[in-house]
Structure formats: structure tokens, C-alpha cells
Amino acid sequence: MQDPLLRFQTLRRPRLLLEAARAGVCHYIRETHLSRVLGSTKQREAARPLLALEALLELEHSLDAARRQNEASYSYFRHVEVLIAAIAEADLLRTSHAATPAE
């Protein structure tokens, strides 16, 4: 299984989708938004940024598949919301790795 941070860094999505998500990251509040995006049950399981990013990437993958297939159930808003959370969690994960002293 590939590292979630590496998977996130290699995502290729439409520019407008990513720009909208990047614009929303400054408003991301982990305690509020992560439970809304993942649901309260998964949010408890995903308390660590690594687990949260894995769950968000799975969700994002299914949303992207729906987008590519032009499914009627696809929600641009939901996709942006998940991408906002994924960007924020990836940033949190990078920060926590940078703060960990090298052995």
C-alpha cells in the first residue's frame, strides 16, 4: 500500500477544483469539518492525521470516479469539501513529520 502523503502529492485534478479547495483551506477547523466530511464514526477512527488522510483519499477517489462518469449524484461542493480537508490534513501530517526529531 502506498504512503497516503505520497498518494496525495500525486493527485491530478482539474485546476478549478484544486483552486477552490486551496481557497477554502484557511477556513478549515479540524474539530468541526473532519467529523462533517468523514462522519462522526470514521472521524473518531481517524483522529490521527495519517488515518484521516487515508480515509479522505478513499472518499476523494470515489468522488473523482463519480465526476469522471458524469454521475447525477456527483456534488462539486462535496468534492471541494473533501479536498479542503485532505489538503489541511496533509499539511498537518507534513508539519508533524517535520517536528519529529530525526534519529
C-alpha positions as CSV (number, residue, x, y, z in Angstrom):
1,M,0.0,0.0,0.0
2,Q,1.3,3.4,-1.0
3,D,2.0,6.1,1.6
4,P,-1.1,8.4,1.9
5,L,1.1,11.6,1.7
6,L,2.7,10.4,-1.5
7,R,-0.7,9.4,-2.9
8,F,-2.0,12.9,-2.1
9,Q,1.0,14.6,-3.6
10,T,0.5,12.8,-6.9
11,L,-3.2,13.6,-7.3
12,R,-4.1,15.2,-10.6
13,R,-7.4,17.1,-10.6
14,P,-8.9,19.9,-12.6
15,R,-7.4,23.3,-11.8
16,L,-10.7,24.9,-10.8
17,L,-11.4,22.1,-8.3
18,L,-8.0,22.5,-6.7
19,E,-8.1,26.3,-6.6
20,A,-11.5,26.2,-4.9
21,A,-10.1,23.8,-2.3
22,R,-6.9,25.8,-1.7
23,A,-9.0,28.9,-1.2
24,G,-11.1,27.1,1.5
25,V,-8.2,25.6,3.5
26,C,-7.7,28.8,5.5
27,H,-11.2,28.3,6.9
28,Y,-10.7,24.6,7.9
29,I,-11.3,23.8,11.5
30,R,-10.3,20.2,12.1
31,E,-12.7,19.5,15.0
32,T,-15.7,20.8,13.1
33,H,-15.0,19.9,9.5
34,L,-13.4,16.5,9.7
35,S,-16.4,15.0,11.5
36,R,-18.8,16.5,8.9
37,V,-16.7,15.2,6.0
38,L,-16.0,11.8,7.3
39,G,-19.0,11.3,9.5
40,S,-18.8,11.0,13.3
41,T,-17.9,7.3,13.4
42,K,-15.0,7.5,11.0
43,Q,-13.8,10.8,12.5
44,R,-13.1,9.0,15.8
45,E,-11.2,6.3,14.0
46,A,-9.3,9.0,12.0
47,A,-8.1,11.1,15.0
48,R,-4.5,10.9,13.7
49,P,-3.7,12.9,10.6
50,L,-2.3,9.8,8.8
51,L,-5.5,7.8,9.2
52,A,-7.7,10.8,8.4
53,L,-5.8,11.4,5.2
54,E,-6.2,7.8,4.2
55,A,-9.9,8.0,4.8
56,L,-10.2,11.3,2.9
57,L,-8.2,9.9,-0.1
58,E,-10.6,6.9,-0.3
59,L,-13.6,9.3,-0.3
60,E,-12.0,11.6,-2.8
61,H,-11.2,8.7,-5.1
62,S,-14.9,7.7,-5.2
63,L,-16.0,11.3,-5.7
64,D,-13.5,11.7,-8.6
65,A,-14.8,8.5,-10.2
66,A,-18.3,9.8,-10.0
67,R,-17.1,13.1,-11.5
68,R,-15.4,11.4,-14.4
69,Q,-18.5,9.2,-15.1
70,N,-20.8,12.3,-15.0
71,E,-23.0,10.6,-12.3
72,A,-26.1,12.6,-11.3
73,S,-25.2,12.1,-7.7
74,Y,-21.8,13.9,-8.0
75,S,-21.5,17.0,-5.9
76,Y,-18.9,19.6,-6.8
77,F,-19.4,21.1,-3.4
78,R,-18.8,17.8,-1.6
79,H,-15.7,17.2,-3.7
80,V,-14.2,20.6,-2.8
81,E,-15.1,20.0,0.9
82,V,-13.2,16.7,0.9
83,L,-10.3,18.2,-0.9
84,I,-10.1,21.0,1.6
85,A,-9.9,18.5,4.4
86,A,-7.3,16.4,2.6
87,I,-5.1,19.4,1.9
88,A,-5.3,20.5,5.5
89,E,-4.7,17.0,6.9
90,A,-1.7,16.6,4.5
91,D,-0.3,19.9,5.8
92,L,-0.8,18.8,9.4
93,L,0.9,15.5,8.6
94,R,3.9,17.2,7.0
95,T,4.2,19.6,9.9
96,S,4.1,16.7,12.4
97,H,6.8,14.9,10.5
98,A,9.0,18.0,10.3
99,A,8.6,18.5,14.1
100,T,9.7,14.9,14.8
101,P,13.4,14.8,15.5
102,A,15.5,12.5,13.2
103,E,17.0,9.5,14.9
